[in-house]
Amino acid sequence: MTVAIYPGTFDPVHLGHLDIIVRAAGLFPTLVVGVAHNPAKQPLFSPEERVEMVREAVADLAGVRVEAFEDLTVSFARRCGARVIVKGLRATMDFDAEMKMAMMNRRLAPEVETLFLPTSPELAYLSSTLIKEVARLGGDVSELVPRGVLERLRGKVRR
């Protein structure tokens, strides 16, 4: 039984992330969504809030669980018993950055493979950074994030 992880900051989780989660969950009997704590990114939401939002968003998906982690992605993969790291790709810029990470992860853990899944075209423009910026400036992001995320996001960026 192959276990896969889908790591990310998810600050906040959006429909582009969920697209990859749903599709990866269809490929692997167990998918662990790893919510990374990356202090360099200065997230809007705490790790606990991000885990809770992702858990709510994937509650109906069989075989998907959500966990926080603070160390190397490959260390998290090993703890989960994962053989695959799933990464979503939106554009060429994502590919360049993700390929470098995949090569480093392969160097650190040759037994763990990276699988790239292209985001569905209608969602390829989404990023958590862009969603937060639009929300901060009063724009409507209601069709870009799950309902529970929308409420929390409005609470954080209320002007």
C-alpha positions in Angstrom: 0.0 0.0 0.0 1.7 3.2 -1.2 1.4 6.3 1.0 1.9 9.7 -0.5 2.3 13.1 1.1 1.2 16.5 -0.3 3.3 19.1 1.6 2.7 22.8 1.6 2.2 25.9 3.7 -1.5 26.2 2.9 -1.8 29.8 4.1 -4.7 29.5 3.3 -5.8 26.3 1.6 -7.6 27.2 -1.7 -9.4 25.4 -4.5 -6.1 24.9 -6.4 -4.7 22.9 -3.5 -8.0 21.0 -3.2 -7.8 20.1 -6.9 -4.4 18.4 -6.3 -5.6 16.8 -3.0 -8.7 15.2 -4.7 -6.7 14.0 -7.6 -3.9 12.6 -5.5 -6.3 10.9 -3.2 -7.7 9.1 -6.2 -4.2 7.8 -7.0 -3.1 6.6 -3.5 -4.9 4.7 -0.8 -3.4 7.1 1.8 -2.6 10.7 1.3 -1.2 12.8 4.1 -1.5 16.5 3.6 1.5 18.0 5.4 1.0 21.5 6.7 4.5 23.0 6.9 5.7 25.4 9.5 8.1 27.7 7.6 9.0 30.7 9.8 10.6 32.5 6.8 7.2 32.8 5.1 5.5 34.8 7.9 2.1 33.2 7.5 -1.2 34.9 8.2 -2.6 31.8 9.9 -1.0 29.8 12.7 0.0 26.2 12.0 -3.0 25.0 14.1 -5.4 27.2 12.2 -4.0 26.0 8.8 -4.3 22.3 9.9 -7.9 22.9 11.0 -8.8 24.6 7.7 -7.3 21.8 5.6 -9.0 19.2 7.8 -12.4 20.8 7.3 -11.8 21.1 3.6 -10.9 17.4 3.1 -13.3 16.0 5.7 -15.3 14.0 3.1 -12.3 12.5 1.4 -11.5 8.9 2.2 -7.9 8.0 2.9 -6.8 11.6 3.5 -5.4 12.9 6.8 -3.8 16.2 7.7 -0.7 16.7 9.9 1.6 19.6 10.7 5.4 19.3 10.4 8.4 21.5 11.1 11.3 19.6 9.6 12.5 18.5 6.2 9.8 17.2 3.9 11.7 13.9 3.4 11.8 13.4 7.1 8.1 14.0 7.3 7.6 11.5 4.4 9.7 8.9 6.2 7.7 9.3 9.4 4.5 8.9 7.5 5.8 5.8 5.7 5.4 7.7 2.4 7.1 6.6 -0.8 5.8 9.6 -2.8 5.8 13.4 -2.5 3.0 15.0 -4.5 3.6 18.5 -5.8 1.2 20.6 -7.8 2.5 22.7 -10.7 0.9 25.8 -12.0 3.4 27.2 -14.5 7.0 27.1 -15.6 8.1 29.1 -12.6 6.7 26.5 -10.3 8.5 23.8 -12.3 11.9 25.4 -11.9 11.6 25.8 -8.1 9.9 22.4 -7.6 12.5 20.6 -9.7 15.3 21.9 -7.5 13.5 20.8 -4.4 12.8 17.4 -5.9 16.4 16.9 -6.8 17.5 17.8 -3.3 14.9 15.5 -1.8 16.1 12.7 -4.0 19.6 13.3 -2.7 18.5 13.2 0.9 16.0 10.3 0.5 16.5 8.3 -2.7 13.7 5.9 -1.7 11.1 8.7 -1.9 9.9 9.8 -5.4 8.4 13.2 -6.3 5.3 13.2 -8.5 4.3 16.4 -10.2 0.6 17.0 -10.9 -0.4 20.0 -13.1 -3.2 22.0 -11.6 -6.4 22.1 -13.6 -6.1 25.0 -16.0 -9.0 27.0 -14.6 -7.3 27.1 -11.2 -3.7 27.6 -12.4 -3.6 31.3 -11.5 -4.4 30.8 -7.8 -1.9 31.2 -5.1 -2.4 31.8 -1.3 -0.4 35.0 -1.6 -2.7 36.4 -4.3 -5.8 35.3 -2.4 -4.6 37.1 0.8 -3.8 40.2 -1.2 -7.2 40.4 -2.9 -8.9 39.7 0.4 -6.9 42.5 2.2 -7.9 45.0 -0.5 -11.6 44.1 -0.2 -11.9 41.8 -3.2 -14.3 38.8 -3.4 -12.4 35.5 -3.0 -15.5 33.5 -2.1 -15.2 31.3 -5.2 -11.5 30.6 -4.7 -11.5 29.1 -1.1 -13.6 26.7 0.9 -16.4 28.4 2.9 -14.7 27.8 6.3 -11.5 29.4 5.0 -13.5 32.4 3.7 -14.9 33.2 7.1 -11.5 32.9 8.8 -9.8 35.0 6.1 -12.4 37.8 6.4 -11.8 37.8 10.2 -8.0 38.2 9.7 -8.1 40.9 7.0 -11.1 42.8 8.3 -10.4 46.5 7.7 
